[in-house]
């Protein structure tokens, strides 16, 4: 299969042993996928709230935030595959991580041949699409969104957005003039059934968007709140 035919998965690697992290990155690249290496737990949480991933490779013992806490956080809003890679081989630790929602547990040291087989098996399980989505440029009034480059342009000002910010704004523009609920955004952007923490993810993303595109984020003119319902996008010039 050629590179053009091989779908690329986005894989977040959370590992504080830098030598091993480098080897895991090399292994993922060799498989034809895109690694996102992180060596601190809190940085992983930040990235998880901003970007979408197809697989999470997770250590247990991490600086600032444990693998258990990260696993709980991810499972509060997503069912992406989680493979734990840890030096802790005790039965109770393995059972704990699996009960928290991990799909597989690999104990260090390990064979990279077996590691790549596990990664491949988890990616086959989720059956993610091999065809990239069509991402057009759309516009409402003086706001234009280039979803391919993740850039919003408002009155000639170019604003770079994260993947999640871009997706939320895209759905709001698609529903221009009509409100969309937090639950609907959860399902459309994160692909998950809404939970209490999922609503918090939407609120946080809306706040970040407002801080970037609104002249006064405390008094938004573009992304307005529809009390008791959700959010909608308006053109302040209309």
N, C-alpha and C positions, 0 to 999 in steps of 0.2 A: 504493500500500500504506500502510495506517495505521500509526501508531507502535506500536499494540498488536500488529500482525501482523509487524512488523519485528524479527527477532532481533538482539540486541545482543551484539557480540563484546567480550571484554576484551582490550585491546591495551596492552602495555607499551612505552613509548617511552623509549629511553635516548639522550639527546642533551644535550651540555653547552653548546651555543649557545642561550642562554635565549630570545632573540627567535625563533629558528627553532622551538624547543621549543613556545613558545606558539602559533605558527602551526600546527604539527602537531597540537596538542591541539584547536584550533579545527576543523581539517579533519576529524579523526576524529569529533568531536562532530557536525559537520554531516552526516556519513555515517550518524549514528544509533548509533554505537558508544561504548564506555566507555574513555577513555584513562587510563593510569596513567603520568604523567610522572616520570622520574628523570634527574638530571644527573650522577650519579657511578656508576662501574662497580661498586664494592663494594656500594653500596646496591641496585643492580639484582640482584646475586647473592642478597642477603638476601631481597628480595621474591620472587624466583623460587623460593626454597626454601620459602616460606610460602604462596604463592598460585598459582592456576592461571590461565593466559592462553591466548588463542586465536591470538595473533600477537605477534611481537617485532619492533619497529623499532629498529635498532641502529646507532649511530655506531661508527667504528673508533677514532678518537683520543679517549680519555676520561680524566678524572682517576681516579687510584687503581687502575684496572684496564682493560686494553685491550679493544676489541671482539673481538679474536681470542680472548682468554682467556674472555670471556663466551660466545662462540659454541661453544668447546670444551666449556665446562661444560654448556650447554644440551643439546648433542648427546650428552653422556654419559648422558642419561636421558630425553630427549624428542625427538619429531619435529615439534614445532609449527613452523609457517612462520616463517622469519627473513628479513626484508628489511633489507639493509644500506643505510644512507643516509649517504654520506660525501663529503667534499671530495677525498679521494684517488682520483683516476681512473686511476692507473697500472695497466697491464694486470696486472703481477705482484700488486698488492694485490687486484684484483678476483678473479683466479684463486685466490689464497690463501684469501679468504673463502668462495668457492664450494666449494673443496676441503674447508674446515673444516665445511661443512654448510649455509651460507646458501642460500636459495632464489632470491633476487633481489638485484641490486645497483643502487642509484640513486645517481648522482653529483650532488653539489651544484654549482651551483644547479639547480633542477628545476622543472618545471611541476606545480602542485598538481592539475591535472586528470589528468595522467599518474600522479602519486603515488596519488591516490584510485582510479584504475583498477587499479593494481598491488595495492593493499590489498584491493580487492574481489575480484580474481582469486585471490589467495591464500586468502581466506576461503571462496570458493566451492569451492576445491580440497579443503579439509579436511572439507567437508560436516558442519559442526557442527549440532547439533539446534536447531530453533526452539521446542521445547517445554521449559519449565523443568522440572527433575526434582521429583518429589514428595518433600518433606523433612519427615517426621513428627517429632513429639516422642516419644522413646523413653526407657524407664527400666529400670534394674536396681537393685534394692535402694534405697539412698538416693542414687543418682546418676541425675539426669535430664538428658537432652541435647535442647535445642531446636536442631535443625540449620538451621532457617530463620534464626534470629537468631544462631546460632553461640555459644550460651551453655550452659554446663554448670552444673547446680545440685547441690551436694553438702551435705547437712545444712544447707539453707537459705542456703548461701554461693554467690553467683553468680559465675561465672568466665567471662570473655570469651576466646574461642579464635580463632585464625586459621583460615582456610578449610581448610588441610591438617590442622591439629590436630583440627578438628571432624570431618573425614572419617575420619581414622584412628580416633578414638574411636568414631565411629558404627559402623565395621566391627568393632571389637573388641566393642562391646555387642551387635551383631547375632549375633556368634558366642559369646555369653556362656557361660563355663564350658569352652569348647573353644579350644585354642591355634590361632593363625593365624601363618603364617610371614611373614618379611620379604618374600619373593618374592610371596606372595599380596597383601600390603599394597601393594607396588609396583604390581602390575597393577590392583588395585581403586581405589587413591587417585590414583596418578600416570598410570595408563593406559599403562604402559610395560613392556617386557620387562626383567626384572631384570639389572642389571650391578653391578659392584663398587661404583661410586659411588652407585648407586641404593640399595643397602643402607645406605650411610652416611646418605642422606637420611631413611630410615625411622628409624634409630637417633637421629638428631638430633631428629626430630619427637617420638619417644617420650620423649626426655629433656626436651624443652620441656613436654610434657603432664604428665609427672611433677612438674616444678617448679611447675606450676600447681595440680594437684589433690591431690597427695600431702602428707600431714602431714610426712613425712620422705622426700624423694625418693630418698635413698640406700638406704632400706628400704621400697620401695613395697608398698602393701597392695591398691591397686586394679588397677594395670597391672603384672602380674607377668611375669617372664621364665621361660619354659619352656626349660631348658637343652638346647641342641642342636636346638631346634625353632623357637621364636619367642616370641610374646607371647600372653597371654590376660588378660581382665578378670575380676575376682572381686569379691564383696562382702565386705569384712572383717567384717561383722556376722553373716555366715552361718556 
